[in-house]
Amino acid sequence: MKYLALLLIGCFFSFMVVHEPVKNSTESVDSLRFDQEIHLKNIHQLTFGGDNAEAYFSNNNQLLTMQITHPSAGLACDQIFWMDIKDGKLHPLSNGKGRTTCSYFMPGDSLILYASTFMGADTCPAVPDRKVLKKYVWPLYANYDIYVSDLKGNVRKRLTSTPGYDAEATLSPKGDKIVFTSTRNGDIDLYTMNLDGSHVKQITNTLGYDGGATFSPDGTKLVWRASRPTTPEAIAEYKSLLSQDMVAPTQMEVFVANVDGSDVHQVTHLGNANWAPAFHPSGKKIIFSSNHEYPRGFPFNLYLVNLDGTGLEKISHDGGFDAFPMFSPDGKKLVFSSNRHNGGGHDTNVFIADWVE
C-alpha cells in the first residue's frame, strides 16, 4: 500500500481519460538525477500526473505493472495498469470497480495478480478520517481479495475468498509460490500459497503488522516490513486500530526469513518507518525506503543495506518522497516512485534508471 495520504472518496472510472505519457518520456533527462545518486544513471520519467506507485517488472524485463490514482483523469482511487517500457503507454487492467493494489506478473507475463475490493462494492471504499483519528493510518479493507487477470482485464481466477484483508501479493522468481498479507487469523501476517491459491501456509506469527513481502532472486528468502508493538500502550493501540481494520505504519522495520518462515531476523533498527523492501540482484543486500534521518518524518529516501544490517548506504537524495524500489529480474534496471520533477506539486510518478554498482 502507498505511504501517501488516502483522501479520495467515491469514484466513477473511465478508461478513456487516462493520461498518456509525454513525448520525451523515454528520453534520458540528466536533471532527474542528483549528483549524489551514484548508483542511478539515465533516469527516465514514465508517468506524468496523479499518484503512480508500486511498479513491478515482468519476467522478461520489458513490461511494468503499477497502480494509479488520478482524480482529474477519472481515477478516484487506485486502479491497476500495465505498460510496455519501450513505448511508455499505459493499458488498463483492473475493471475500474472498487479499489485495487499490489499487482504482479505471473510466469509467462500474460497474466497479472492483484488485489481488489470490487466484489464488495463498485465504488471506492471510504478512507479513514485522520482528523478524527489524529494519526496517519492505512486501511485494511476486508473486501480485498486476490485475483488473476489477463492483460485485457478479464479476471481468470479468484485466489482468496477468506473473510478479511487479503492483499499485497508478490510472486517467487521460481514461479511456484505467492506471498501475501492477510488478517484471516485476527492479526496481520504473511502467508504463502501455490499459484492456484492452494496450500496456504502461515509464515509469520508475531503480534504486529507484517506486509509488503518480496522474494529473494533465488526464491529461498522473504523480505518484508513489520511493526512490533511491545509496550502495553503500543499493543493496546495496535489492537484497537486492527479491530477497526486499520494499522498505523509510522514505526516499521525490515525483516528477513527463509521462505518457510524459519530464521526470522530483523535487518534494520533505524526507527521511524522503514518499508517497501526488495532484494538487491545479488541476494545479499536489500533496498528499501526510509524516513529515519528526519525527525519530522519526511522526506523518504532509498537506502541499501546488507542482510545483517551493516553497510547502510543512502541511494536517493530527493527532498520529497522516494519509495517502492524494485530491480528488474536481470538486475540492470531499478524502478521507483518519486515526487521529483513534479513542478512543486504533490504528484508521485514512476521513474526507471540504469543501476550502477
C-alpha positions as CSV (number, residue, x, y, z in Angstrom):
1,M,0.0,0.0,0.0
2,K,1.1,3.5,-0.7
3,Y,2.6,5.6,2.0
4,L,0.6,8.6,0.8
5,A,-2.5,10.4,2.2
6,L,-5.6,8.5,1.1
7,L,-8.1,11.3,0.8
8,L,-10.3,10.3,-2.1
9,I,-13.9,9.0,-1.8
10,G,-16.3,7.8,-4.3
11,C,-15.4,7.1,-7.9
12,F,-16.6,6.7,-11.4
13,F,-13.9,5.2,-13.6
14,S,-13.3,5.9,-17.2
15,F,-10.6,4.3,-19.3
16,M,-10.9,7.0,-21.9
17,V,-9.4,9.8,-19.9
18,V,-6.2,8.2,-18.6
19,H,-3.2,10.4,-19.2
20,E,-0.8,9.4,-22.0
21,P,3.0,9.8,-21.5
22,V,4.5,12.9,-22.9
23,K,6.7,12.6,-26.0
24,N,10.0,12.8,-24.1
25,S,9.1,10.2,-21.5
26,T,11.7,7.7,-22.9
27,E,14.5,10.3,-23.3
28,S,17.3,10.5,-20.8
29,V,17.0,13.6,-18.6
30,D,20.1,14.2,-16.6
31,S,18.4,16.7,-14.4
32,L,16.3,13.9,-12.9
33,R,19.3,12.6,-11.1
34,F,21.0,14.2,-8.1
35,D,24.8,14.3,-8.2
36,Q,25.0,12.1,-5.0
37,E,22.9,9.3,-6.7
38,I,25.9,7.4,-7.9
39,H,24.1,4.1,-8.4
40,L,21.5,5.6,-10.7
41,K,22.1,6.5,-14.3
42,N,19.9,7.6,-17.3
43,I,16.8,8.2,-15.2
44,H,13.6,8.3,-17.3
45,Q,10.2,9.5,-16.1
46,L,7.5,7.1,-17.1
47,T,4.3,8.6,-15.7
48,F,3.1,12.2,-15.6
49,G,0.5,13.3,-13.0
50,G,-1.5,11.7,-10.2
51,D,-0.2,9.1,-7.8
52,N,1.6,6.3,-9.6
53,A,3.2,3.6,-7.4
54,E,4.2,0.0,-6.8
55,A,5.6,-0.6,-10.3
56,Y,6.9,-4.2,-10.8
57,F,8.8,-5.7,-13.7
58,S,7.6,-8.5,-15.9
59,N,9.8,-11.6,-16.0
60,N,11.2,-10.6,-19.4
61,N,12.2,-7.2,-18.1
62,Q,10.2,-5.4,-20.8
63,L,6.8,-4.6,-19.0
64,L,5.7,-2.9,-15.8
65,T,2.6,-3.1,-13.8
66,M,1.5,-0.4,-11.4
67,Q,-1.4,1.2,-9.5
68,I,-2.6,4.7,-10.3
69,T,-4.8,7.3,-8.6
70,H,-5.5,10.3,-10.7
71,P,-8.8,12.1,-10.0
72,S,-8.6,14.6,-12.8
73,A,-8.2,11.6,-15.2
74,G,-11.2,9.8,-13.8
75,L,-9.3,7.6,-11.4
76,A,-10.6,8.5,-7.9
77,C,-8.8,5.6,-6.2
78,D,-6.1,3.1,-7.2
79,Q,-6.6,1.1,-10.4
80,I,-4.1,-1.3,-12.0
81,F,-2.4,-0.6,-15.3
82,W,0.4,-2.2,-17.3
83,M,3.0,-0.6,-19.5
84,D,5.4,-1.6,-22.2
85,I,8.6,0.3,-21.1
86,K,9.6,0.9,-24.8
87,D,6.6,3.0,-25.8
88,G,5.5,4.2,-22.3
89,K,1.8,3.7,-23.0
90,L,-0.5,2.7,-20.1
91,H,-3.0,0.0,-20.6
92,P,-5.9,-0.5,-18.1
93,L,-6.0,-3.9,-16.4
94,S,-8.4,-3.7,-13.4
95,N,-12.2,-3.2,-14.1
96,G,-12.5,0.2,-12.5
97,K,-14.7,-1.0,-9.7
98,G,-13.7,-0.7,-6.1
99,R,-10.0,-0.1,-5.1
100,T,-7.0,-2.2,-6.2
101,T,-3.5,-2.7,-5.0
102,C,-0.2,-4.6,-5.4
103,S,-0.1,-6.1,-8.9
104,Y,2.5,-8.6,-10.1
105,F,3.3,-10.5,-13.2
106,M,2.7,-14.3,-13.3
107,P,5.0,-16.7,-15.1
108,G,4.9,-16.1,-18.9
109,D,3.9,-12.4,-18.4
110,S,0.4,-13.0,-19.9
111,L,-1.4,-12.9,-16.5
112,I,-1.2,-10.5,-13.6
113,L,-2.3,-11.0,-10.0
114,Y,-3.6,-8.1,-7.9
115,A,-5.9,-7.4,-5.0
116,S,-9.3,-5.6,-5.4
117,T,-12.4,-4.7,-3.4
118,F,-14.7,-4.9,-6.4
119,M,-16.6,-7.9,-5.1
120,G,-17.7,-5.8,-2.1
121,A,-18.8,-2.7,-4.0
122,D,-18.3,-0.9,-7.3
123,T,-17.3,2.3,-5.6
124,C,-14.1,3.4,-3.9
125,P,-14.2,2.3,-0.2
126,A,-14.2,5.1,2.4
127,V,-10.9,6.2,3.7
128,P,-10.2,6.7,7.5
129,D,-10.8,10.2,8.8
130,R,-7.3,11.3,10.0
131,K,-8.8,14.4,11.7
132,V,-10.9,12.2,13.9
133,L,-8.2,9.6,14.5
134,K,-5.5,12.3,14.9
135,K,-2.9,9.9,13.3
136,Y,-1.8,8.5,10.0
137,V,-3.2,5.1,9.3
138,W,-3.6,2.6,6.5
139,P,-7.0,1.0,5.9
140,L,-7.2,-2.8,5.8
141,Y,-10.3,-3.2,3.6
142,A,-12.0,-6.5,4.5
143,N,-13.2,-6.8,0.9
144,Y,-9.7,-7.1,-0.5
145,D,-9.2,-10.4,-2.2
146,I,-6.5,-11.5,-4.7
147,Y,-7.4,-12.2,-8.4
148,V,-5.6,-13.2,-11.5
149,S,-6.4,-11.3,-14.7
150,D,-5.2,-11.4,-18.3
151,L,-3.7,-8.3,-19.9
152,K,-7.1,-7.3,-21.3
153,G,-8.6,-7.1,-17.9
154,N,-10.5,-10.3,-17.9
155,V,-10.5,-11.9,-14.4
156,R,-9.4,-15.5,-14.8
157,K,-9.4,-16.7,-11.2
158,R,-10.1,-15.6,-7.7
159,L,-7.3,-16.9,-5.4
160,T,-8.6,-15.9,-2.0
161,S,-12.1,-15.8,-0.5
162,T,-11.5,-15.9,3.2
163,P,-13.2,-13.1,5.2
164,G,-10.9,-10.2,6.0
165,Y,-8.0,-8.4,4.2
166,D,-6.1,-10.4,1.6
167,A,-3.7,-8.3,-0.5
168,E,0.0,-7.3,-1.0
169,A,0.7,-10.4,-3.1
170,T,4.0,-10.9,-5.0
171,L,5.4,-14.0,-6.8
172,S,8.6,-16.0,-6.3
173,P,11.1,-15.9,-9.2
174,K,11.0,-19.7,-9.1
175,G,7.4,-19.3,-10.3
176,D,6.0,-21.7,-7.7
177,K,4.7,-19.6,-4.8
178,I,2.9,-16.4,-4.0
179,V,3.4,-14.5,-0.7
180,F,0.6,-12.2,0.6
181,T,-0.7,-10.4,3.7
182,S,-3.9,-11.5,5.4
183,T,-5.9,-10.8,8.6
184,R,-7.6,-14.2,8.4
185,N,-6.2,-15.2,11.8
186,G,-7.1,-12.0,13.6
187,D,-3.6,-10.4,13.2
188,I,-1.8,-9.1,10.1
189,D,0.5,-11.8,8.9
190,L,2.3,-13.2,5.9
191,Y,1.1,-16.3,4.1
192,T,2.3,-18.3,1.1
193,M,0.2,-20.2,-1.4
194,N,0.5,-22.0,-4.7
195,L,-0.2,-20.2,-7.9
196,D,-3.7,-21.6,-8.0
197,G,-4.5,-20.5,-4.4
198,S,-4.0,-23.9,-2.8
199,H,-1.7,-25.0,0.1
200,V,-2.0,-21.7,2.1
201,K,0.7,-21.6,4.8
202,Q,1.1,-19.0,7.5
203,I,4.7,-17.6,7.6
204,T,4.7,-15.1,10.5
205,N,3.0,-15.4,13.9
206,T,4.3,-12.5,16.0
207,L,1.9,-9.7,17.1
208,G,2.2,-6.8,14.7
209,Y,1.8,-5.8,11.1
210,D,3.7,-8.0,8.6
211,G,3.3,-7.0,5.0
212,G,4.8,-5.9,1.7
213,A,6.9,-9.0,1.3
214,T,9.0,-9.9,-1.8
215,F,11.2,-12.9,-2.6
216,S,14.9,-13.1,-3.0
217,P,16.3,-13.7,-6.5
218,D,16.7,-17.4,-5.9
219,G,13.3,-17.7,-4.2
220,T,14.6,-19.0,-0.9
221,K,14.1,-16.0,1.3
222,L,11.5,-13.3,2.0
223,V,12.0,-9.7,3.0
224,W,9.1,-7.5,4.4
225,R,8.2,-4.6,6.6
226,A,6.9,-5.1,10.1
227,S,5.7,-3.3,13.2
228,R,6.4,-4.9,16.6
229,P,4.4,-3.2,19.4
230,T,5.9,-4.3,22.7
231,T,4.7,-1.9,25.4
232,P,1.2,-2.2,26.8
233,E,0.2,1.1,25.4
234,A,1.5,0.3,21.9
235,I,-0.1,-3.2,21.9
236,A,-3.5,-1.7,23.0
237,E,-3.3,0.9,20.2
238,Y,-2.4,-1.7,17.6
239,K,-5.2,-4.0,18.6
240,S,-7.7,-1.1,18.7
241,L,-6.8,0.0,15.2
242,L,-6.8,-3.6,14.0
243,S,-10.4,-4.1,15.3
244,Q,-11.3,-1.2,13.0
245,D,-9.5,-2.7,10.0
246,M,-6.6,-0.1,10.3
247,V,-2.9,-0.1,11.1
248,A,-0.5,2.8,11.9
249,P,2.6,2.4,9.7
250,T,4.8,5.0,11.3
251,Q,7.0,2.6,13.1
252,M,8.3,-0.2,10.9
253,E,11.5,-2.1,10.4
254,V,12.8,-4.5,7.7
255,F,12.8,-8.3,8.4
256,V,14.1,-11.3,6.5
257,A,13.3,-15.0,6.8
258,N,13.6,-18.2,4.9
259,V,10.6,-18.8,2.6
260,D,9.1,-21.3,5.0
261,G,9.2,-18.8,7.9
262,S,12.3,-20.1,9.6
263,D,15.3,-18.0,10.7
264,V,13.4,-14.7,11.1
265,H,15.6,-11.8,11.9
266,Q,15.3,-8.0,12.0
267,V,17.6,-6.3,9.5
268,T,17.1,-2.6,10.3
269,H,17.0,-1.0,13.7
270,L,16.7,2.6,12.5
271,G,13.4,3.9,14.0
272,N,10.6,5.7,12.2
273,A,9.2,4.0,9.0
274,N,11.5,1.6,7.1
275,W,9.5,-0.1,4.4
276,A,8.9,-1.1,0.7
277,P,12.0,-3.5,0.8
278,A,13.2,-5.6,-2.1
279,F,16.3,-7.7,-2.6
280,H,19.3,-6.5,-4.5
281,P,20.1,-8.7,-7.5
282,S,22.9,-10.3,-5.6
283,G,20.5,-11.6,-2.9
284,K,23.0,-10.3,-0.3
285,K,21.6,-6.8,0.2
286,I,18.2,-5.1,0.5
287,I,17.0,-1.8,-0.9
288,F,14.2,0.0,1.0
289,S,12.6,3.3,1.7
290,S,13.0,5.2,5.0
291,N,12.5,8.5,6.8
292,H,14.8,7.5,9.7
293,E,17.1,10.5,9.1
294,Y,14.3,13.0,9.6
295,P,12.7,13.7,13.0
296,R,9.6,15.2,11.3
297,G,9.0,12.0,9.4
298,F,9.8,13.4,5.9
299,P,11.3,13.1,3.3
300,F,11.6,9.5,2.4
301,N,14.7,8.2,0.6
302,L,16.0,4.9,-0.7
303,Y,18.7,3.0,1.1
304,L,20.8,-0.2,0.6
305,V,21.8,-2.4,3.5
306,N,23.4,-5.9,4.0
307,L,21.2,-8.7,5.2
308,D,22.9,-8.4,8.7
309,G,22.0,-4.7,8.9
310,T,25.5,-3.5,8.2
311,G,26.8,-1.3,5.4
312,L,23.8,1.1,5.3
313,E,24.1,3.3,2.2
314,K,21.9,6.2,1.0
315,I,20.8,5.7,-2.6
316,S,18.4,8.5,-3.4
317,H,18.6,12.2,-2.4
318,D,15.4,13.8,-3.4
319,G,13.9,16.2,-0.8
320,G,10.4,14.7,-1.1
321,F,9.3,11.1,-1.5
322,D,11.3,8.2,-3.0
323,A,9.9,4.7,-2.4
324,F,8.8,1.4,-3.9
325,P,12.2,0.4,-5.4
326,M,12.3,-2.8,-7.4
327,F,15.1,-4.2,-9.5
328,S,14.5,-5.8,-12.9
329,P,14.9,-9.6,-13.0
330,D,18.2,-9.1,-14.9
331,G,19.5,-6.7,-12.3
332,K,20.2,-3.9,-14.9
333,K,17.3,-1.5,-14.0
334,L,15.7,0.0,-10.9
335,V,12.1,1.3,-11.0
336,F,10.9,3.5,-8.2
337,S,8.2,6.1,-7.4
338,S,9.2,9.7,-6.5
339,N,7.9,13.3,-6.1
340,R,10.8,14.6,-8.0
341,H,10.3,16.7,-11.2
342,N,6.6,17.3,-10.4
343,G,6.6,21.1,-10.7
344,G,6.4,21.6,-6.9
345,G,3.1,19.8,-6.6
346,H,2.2,16.6,-4.9
347,D,2.2,14.1,-7.8
348,T,4.1,10.9,-7.4
349,N,5.4,9.4,-10.6
350,V,7.2,6.3,-11.7
351,F,10.8,6.5,-12.8
352,I,13.3,4.0,-14.2
353,A,17.0,4.1,-14.1
354,D,20.1,2.1,-15.1
355,W,21.6,0.5,-11.9
356,V,25.3,1.2,-11.4
357,E,27.2,-1.0,-8.9
